[in-house]
Amino acid sequence: MGKICIVEDEPSLLDLIRLNLEIEGHQISTFNNGSEALKSFQENLDFDLIILDVMLPGTNGVDICKKIRMTSAVPVLFLSAKGTTPDRIEGLKAGANDYLTKPFDLEELILRTGVLMNNEVKLVEETLIIGRHEINFKTFRLKNLDSQEELSLSKKEIGIIKLFSSKEGEVISRNEILDVVWGKDQFPTTRTIDNFILNFRKIFEIDPRSPKHFHSVRGVGYRFTL
């Protein structure tokens, strides 16, 4: 487990990275503005890794990295749509430890974060109880607390539940769920989300027709409550 700060101004990409690293067990802090991130870093740089977009509102990532290197050796991983050799060289000269070009594969990002923190990427024990069921985010196992029966959940199912739990009580659109859990390089339909929710209701709800946890918001998406 590590403490990671993500500085990224694209909301859906920020949520996608945050969610997947939280699933891996990391503690995440985020900023969507370069100047705000830099101001915070000047007061506190207690992180194991900083994931830093190059093009940011306020102060750009290259300048932020140069400032960080004046006081800290914390690993910095640049993310950028600018992927030419001169762009990568500029980032590395600014003090970055690694440079990943957008669009990127999430598995590669997770592996690189593990390498940069000199630590194998591990899941930590983390559970969530919904009704009479307990979800273990470390093992992807779902346990019925009454019968003690267990079944496995897929990474997509875990991702959706993790997103819902992080935004409990908020309305989340189908498109947001797709962007965060699937990413923008995949193209499932919004009906895919509906099918997942129907399955969740069969598992977690006493009466799927009158849900207490997975609520439909007509014309928008879903709202989750414990």
Backbone hydrogen bonds, N-H to C=O, Kabsch-Sander energy under -0.5 kcal/mol:
donor,donor_aa,acceptor,acceptor_aa,energy
4,I,2,G,-0.7
4,I,27,Q,-2.8
5,C,49,L,-2.3
6,I,29,S,-2.8
7,V,51,I,-3.1
8,E,6,I,-0.6
8,E,31,F,-2.2
14,L,10,E,-2.7
15,D,11,P,-2.5
16,L,12,S,-2.1
17,I,13,L,-2.5
18,R,14,L,-2.7
19,L,15,D,-2.8
20,N,16,L,-1.9
21,L,17,I,-2.3
22,E,18,R,-2.4
23,I,19,L,-2.2
24,E,20,N,-1.2
25,G,22,E,-1.5
26,H,21,L,-2.3
27,Q,2,G,-2.7
28,I,26,H,-0.6
29,S,4,I,-2.3
31,F,6,I,-2.2
34,G,57,P,-2.5
35,S,57,P,-0.6
37,A,33,N,-2.1
38,L,34,G,-2.6
39,K,35,S,-2.2
40,S,36,E,-2.0
41,F,37,A,-2.7
42,Q,38,L,-1.8
43,E,39,K,-0.6
43,E,40,S,-1.1
44,N,40,S,-2.5
47,F,45,L,-2.0
48,D,3,K,-3.3
49,L,3,K,-1.2
50,I,75,P,-2.3
51,I,5,C,-3.2
52,L,50,I,-0.6
52,L,77,L,-2.9
53,D,7,V,-2.6
54,V,79,L,-1.8
56,L,54,V,-0.9
59,T,57,P,-1.1
61,G,54,V,-3.1
64,I,60,N,-2.0
65,C,61,G,-2.6
66,K,62,V,-2.0
67,K,63,D,-2.0
68,I,64,I,-2.5
69,R,65,C,-2.3
70,M,66,K,-0.5
70,M,67,K,-1.0
71,T,68,I,-1.7
72,S,68,I,-2.4
77,L,50,I,-2.8
78,F,76,V,-0.6
78,F,98,D,-2.5
79,L,52,L,-2.4
80,S,100,L,-1.8
83,G,81,A,-0.9
88,R,84,T,-2.3
89,I,85,T,-2.6
90,E,86,P,-2.3
91,G,87,D,-2.1
92,L,88,R,-2.5
93,K,89,I,-2.7
94,A,90,E,-1.4
95,G,92,L,-1.1
96,A,91,G,-1.8
97,N,76,V,-2.3
98,D,76,V,-1.4
100,L,78,F,-3.1
102,K,80,S,-2.9
109,L,105,D,-2.1
110,I,106,L,-2.5
111,L,107,E,-2.2
112,R,108,E,-2.5
113,T,109,L,-2.3
114,G,110,I,-1.8
115,V,111,L,-2.1
116,L,112,R,-2.6
117,M,113,T,-1.7
118,N,115,V,-1.6
119,N,114,G,-2.6
122,K,120,E,-0.5
128,L,135,I,-1.9
130,I,128,L,-0.6
130,I,133,H,-2.5
131,G,129,I,-0.5
133,H,130,I,-1.6
134,E,143,K,-2.6
135,I,128,L,-3.4
136,N,141,R,-2.7
137,F,126,E,-3.1
137,F,135,I,-0.7
138,K,126,E,-0.5
140,F,136,N,-1.8
141,R,136,N,-0.9
142,L,151,L,-3.1
143,K,134,E,-2.8
144,N,149,E,-3.0
145,L,132,R,-2.7
145,L,143,K,-0.7
148,Q,144,N,-2.6
151,L,142,L,-2.0
153,L,140,F,-3.2
158,I,154,S,-2.5
159,G,155,K,-2.5
160,I,156,K,-2.5
161,I,157,E,-2.3
162,K,158,I,-2.7
163,L,159,G,-2.2
164,F,160,I,-2.6
165,S,161,I,-2.7
166,S,162,K,-1.8
167,K,163,L,-1.0
167,K,164,F,-0.7
168,E,165,S,-0.9
169,G,224,F,-3.0
170,E,167,K,-2.3
172,I,170,E,-0.5
172,I,222,Y,-3.2
174,R,220,V,-1.5
177,I,173,S,-1.9
178,L,174,R,-2.3
179,D,175,N,-2.6
180,V,176,E,-2.6
181,V,177,I,-2.6
182,W,177,I,-0.6
182,W,178,L,-1.7
183,G,178,L,-1.5
186,Q,183,G,-1.1
192,T,189,T,-1.6
193,I,189,T,-0.6
193,I,190,T,-0.6
194,D,190,T,-1.4
195,N,191,R,-2.0
196,F,192,T,-1.7
197,I,193,I,-2.4
198,L,194,D,-2.4
199,N,195,N,-1.9
200,F,196,F,-2.5
201,R,197,I,-2.5
202,K,198,L,-1.7
203,I,199,N,-1.6
204,F,200,F,-3.4
205,E,201,R,-1.6
210,S,207,D,-2.2
215,H,213,H,-0.8
215,H,223,R,-2.9
217,V,221,G,-2.6
218,R,216,S,-0.6
220,V,217,V,-2.4
221,G,217,V,-1.5
222,Y,172,I,-2.6
223,R,215,H,-2.3
224,F,170,E,-0.6
225,T,213,H,-1.9
